[in-house]
Amino acid sequence: MTQDSKTSSAAAHGLPKRVFAAADADARTARAAAPTPQTANPAYRLAYQDEDLLLRDDLRPVRFQLELLKTQLLLDEANIGSTFVFYGSARIPEPARAETLRAAAKTPEQARIAGNLAANSRYYEVARELARLAAQVPADAEGKRQFVVCSGGGPSIMEAANRGAADVGAESIGLNIVLPHEQAPNPYVTPGLSLRFHYFALRKMHFTMHARAVAVFPGGFGTFDEFFELLTLIQTGKMRPLPILLYGKDFWNQVVNFQALADQGVIAPQDLDLFRFVETADEGWRIVRDYYDLDANGGAAG
């Protein structure tokens, strides 16, 4: 007898799917408990309704597991097979706002910095266009969505990525994080895929677990952290190689002397091949397509 026929047979005989109450049903019952000194005491709370318990230092391993599991469940339910991750600054403005920054500068130093940000504002549109291209890849034969645009969920380059997906009616992911100065999700992230993390480590794990291509745009400490961890994972063999597109050769060669790392012997010369310098969306997307042997629409070639 097949599993389907067993299921049909069980249904025909009125057999229940489960014999214990669901957790949400017990949770509702627990909330409705009559107030007494016993039921009002925190000790009486169901463990999964006890926020004080869940926030204890002792429960950190459980919170790790919850942050890992919640995101994975939501991505699985959304039928997401892989992602195209976008890293980059939260401060680079879109071109339309670049001149506003220049006008607001009150000192020569502020004007210099505003000028640099304005010069890099072109990457907002590059990220947006690259996201448009990735977001149009069709689902695979199993119905899994591939190269789903994924950003940190914040402003600037992250916003550009989510906005590019929205331009073509595609869903996109935003992996935001709780910061002392709260950073709200940008308005282009798909609400059901707008996720928030407490732990940087778990957030970065979800970036790398699902990524099949990564675009790294000019950025600061956060971008460096994400980019160099990705390089380390691949360099050490903990993660399989994948296309890493490094946008802004002039920027990166000014802030990091990659060749000097190889010349000093602290990385191998071939480690410089882990990433590719690119400038345009078409150039970056062509590298990804060639790497995976995809056709012009992002499907399997041949």
Buried (B, 14 or more C-beta within 10 A) or exposed (E): EEEEEEEEEEEEEEEEEEEEEEEEEBBEEBEEEEEEEEEEEEEEBEEEEBEEBEEEEEBEEEBBEBBBEBBBEBBEEBEBBBBBBBBBBBBBBBEEBBEEBBEEBEEEEEBEBBBBBBBBBBBBBBBBBBBBBBBBBEEBEEEEBBBBBBBBBBBBBBBBBBBBBBBEEBBBBBBBBEEEEEBEBBEBBBEEBBBBBBBEEBBBBBBBBBBBBBBBBBBEEBBBBBBEBBBEBBBEEEBEEBBBBBBBEEBBEEEBEBEEBBEEEEBEEEBEEBBBBBBEBEBBBBBBBEBBEBEEEBBEEE
